[in-house]
Amino acid sequence: MREKIQLEKILFLDIETVPQYYHYDELSEEGKKLFEAKSRSKIKDDKTVMDVYNDTAGILAEFGKIVCISVGFINETTTGRQMRIKSFYHDDEETLLKQFKRLLDEHGHTKYFALCGHNAKEFDFPYICRRMLIHGMQLPSLLDIAGKKPWEISHFDTMELWKFGDYKAYTSLALLCHVFQIPTPKDDISGADVARVYYEDSALERIKIYCEKDVVALIQLFLRMKGEPLVEEGEIYHV
């Protein structure tokens, strides 16, 4: 399918998530019971339920929320290839999801339009779908894959492409950028810092910048995997 779809028809994306409540003690009593039940296998002698909450609540769609979705397109122009990056970010998750859904609805009818992320089939795509359903939103056709055959689903995942059928290990975007010698800017935060930066520093703009850098890296990795030249730094535009 990669050969059928033009680069301009792929929407690259990455999301950043945080716990709905920063601290475990902020959960309702029912919420605490349900979180403990879901996380029972991770709670051990050296790992309390609060430790597990701090580590995992943000990546569980039932206990977390999306604070930023960054997307990127590749444009072919008369002067060369350009990359355009845009973000939907807001303290109110429903607001940013509606904005993102509007983008997908506008392009979802386009033949061969596709989505691409890193570990997105396992994380980003299902997380977005679950949070949309929780907010009572109808899924865009590009994300509504129930009942579709595998060849009818226009989803790419750079981690899956790298596995070549090997399901034994996770390979980070940062590691693949390193082995492919893709230059990436130094970040002042990492994924582990996002919840702290959001709740303690109220720095959603910093999270947005961090998310956009991952989308740039994702696009460059996809191009490298296709044997295509990278987009020059001066041809990357944030809109």
Residue pairs with C-beta under 8 A, 6 or more apart in sequence:
1 114
1 151
1 154
1 156
2 156
2 226
4 112
5 112
5 113
5 114
5 154
6 112
7 74
7 76
7 223
7 228
8 73
8 74
8 75
8 76
9 110
9 112
9 113
9 114
10 73
10 74
10 113
10 114
10 115
10 116
10 156
10 222
11 71
11 72
11 73
11 103
11 104
11 107
11 113
11 114
11 115
11 116
12 71
12 72
12 73
12 115
12 116
12 117
12 215
12 218
12 219
12 222
13 69
13 70
13 71
13 72
13 115
13 116
13 117
13 120
13 124
13 215
14 69
14 70
14 117
14 118
14 124
14 211
14 214
14 215
14 218
15 66
15 68
15 69
15 70
15 123
15 124
15 127
15 128
15 211
16 66
16 67
16 68
16 191
16 194
16 207
16 210
16 211
17 58
17 59
17 64
17 65
17 66
17 67
17 127
17 194
18 58
18 64
18 65
18 67
18 194
18 195
18 198
18 199
19 53
19 57
19 58
19 63
19 64
19 65
19 195
20 57
20 63
20 64
20 65
21 27
21 57
22 195
22 199
23 50
24 32
24 35
24 49
24 50
24 53
24 54
24 57
25 50
27 35
31 63
32 49
34 62
35 49
35 53
35 57
35 63
36 43
36 49
38 60
38 62
39 49
39 52
39 53
39 56
42 52
42 55
42 56
43 49
43 52
53 63
57 63
57 64
58 64
58 194
58 195
59 123
59 127
61 126
61 127
61 130
61 131
61 134
62 130
64 127
65 93
65 131
66 93
66 96
66 97
66 127
66 128
66 131
67 89
67 90
67 91
67 93
67 96
67 194
67 198
67 204
67 207
68 87
68 88
68 89
68 96
68 204
68 207
68 208
68 211
69 87
69 88
69 89
69 96
69 97
69 100
69 128
69 211
70 85
70 86
70 87
70 88
70 89
70 208
70 211
70 212
70 214
70 215
71 85
71 86
71 87
71 88
71 100
71 103
71 215
72 83
72 84
72 85
72 86
72 212
72 215
72 216
72 218
72 219
73 83
73 84
74 81
74 82
74 83
74 84
74 219
74 223
74 231
75 81
75 82
75 83
75 84
76 82
80 232
80 235
81 229
81 231
81 235
82 231
82 235
82 236
82 237
83 216
83 219
83 231
83 235
83 236
83 237
84 237
84 238
84 239
85 212
85 215
85 216
85 236
85 237
85 238
85 239
86 238
86 239
87 208
87 211
87 212
88 96
88 97
88 99
88 100
88 103
89 96
89 204
89 207
89 208
89 211
90 96
90 99
90 204
91 204
93 131
93 135
94 135
94 137
97 128
97 131
97 132
97 135
97 137
98 137
100 128
101 132
101 137
101 140
104 140
104 141
104 142
104 143
105 140
105 141
107 113
107 142
108 140
108 141
108 142
109 141
112 154
113 142
113 154
114 142
114 154
114 155
114 156
115 125
115 142
115 143
115 154
115 155
115 156
116 155
116 156
116 157
116 158
116 218
116 222
117 123
117 124
117 125
117 156
117 157
117 158
117 218
118 157
118 158
118 159
118 173
118 176
118 214
118 218
118 221
119 157
119 159
119 170
119 173
120 155
120 157
121 155
121 157
121 160
122 157
122 159
125 143
125 155
128 143
129 139
129 143
129 144
132 138
132 139
132 143
133 139
142 154
145 153
145 155
156 222
158 173
158 176
158 218
158 221
158 222
158 225
159 170
159 171
159 173
159 176
161 225
162 171
162 176
162 225
163 171
173 214
173 217
173 218
173 221
174 184
174 217
176 182
176 221
177 184
177 217
177 220
177 221
180 221
180 224
180 225
182 217
182 220
182 221
182 224
182 230
184 213
184 216
184 217
185 213
187 210
187 213
188 206
188 210
189 197
189 206
189 207
189 210
194 207
194 210
197 203
197 206
197 207
198 204
198 207
212 238
216 236
219 231
220 230
220 231
223 229
223 230
223 231
224 230
